[in-house]
Amino acid sequence: MTDLPDQCELLRIFIGEHDRYHGKPLYEAIVAEARREGMAGATVLRGMMGFGAHSRLHTAKVLRLAEDLPIVVEIVDAPEKIETLLPKLDEMISEGLVTLEKVRVIAYRCEK
């Protein structure tokens, strides 16, 4: 298990469900890259509704099941670890939003 310092950063990546990178879902490629880089962890969240720079509404309503739903990938780690991932994300993400904020880690545990 990786120890995390108290002061970390939260990297939040907003993309679409249908976005791709080298033929695979972009969110999967991002998580795989974060794992290769030894990040503490990553979580992918699927949104029910949202819109982005084009103001196109994406929704999970029953009649629109094939709609490109919003995806958020969250990664928390030490600032220097996040910094190493940013250039790779810049190459991978052609459309979306990437944010970074300071967070305080209260607990990071796993059973041995």
N, C-alpha and C positions, 0 to 999 in steps of 0.2 A: 504494500500500500504506500502511496505517495503521501508524505506529509505536506500539508498546505499551511502557508503562513496566515496569520490573522488578517492581514490586508492583502486582498486579491483583487482581480478584475473579473467582471462578468462581460463576456463577449456574446452579443445577441445578433443573430443573423436572420433577417426576414427575406424569404424567397417564396417561390411558387411550387406547388406540389409536382408540377410537370416539368420543372427546370431540370436539365440534364448536364452531366459532365462526363465526357468520354463514354456516352451511351448508357450510363447508369444514373439513377436519381441523384440530383445534386446533394440533397441532405445526407444520403448514404455516403457519398464521396467525402463530404466534409467530416462526418463522424469517423470514417476510416482514416482520414488524414490526421485528425486530432488524436486518435488512438496510436497511430504510427509515431507521432511526435511525443508520446508519453504524457498526454494531458491527464488531469485528474478524473475527468469524466465529461460526458456530453449528453444532452437530452434533446430530443426532437418532439416538438409540440405541433399538432395539426389544428389549425384554426377553423372555426365554424363560419366565419365571415370576415371579410376585410377588403381593403383596396389600397393601391399603391400609387406610384408616380403617374400612371396613366388614368387614374380615377375610375378604372374598370372594377365594378363590384364583383367579388367572388363569394359565393355562398354555397352552403350545403343543403339547400332546400330540396325536397324530394324530387321535383321535376327537373332538377339540374345536377344530378349526381356526378356527371362527368366534368363539372366545373373545376378549374384549376384552383384548389383551395390554398389558403396561406399556410406556410410552414415556418416555424421559428426554431432555430437551433441555438441552444444555450450552452456555453462552455465557461466554467469557472476555474481559474488557475492563477498562479503567481504572474505578475505583470511581465516578467522577462520571458516566461513560457508563452504567454499570449502573443507577445511581440514577434516571436519566431514563426507563429502561425499566420500572421496577417499578410505577408507577401504571397503565400500560397493561396489564401482565400481570394486575394485580388486577382490572381490568375484564373481561379475557378468560377468566380461569380461575375456573370456578364450583366445581370439585372437583379436589383434587390437593394436592401438597406443593411448596413452593418453598424452596430453601436457598441460602445465600450463604456463601462461605468465602474467605479470603485465599489467594492463590497467588503464587508467584514465577515469572515468565516467564523461561525459559532461552533460548528461541529462537522467533522468529516470522518466517519467511522465505517469499518466493515468488520465482520466476524472473522476470526482466524481459523 
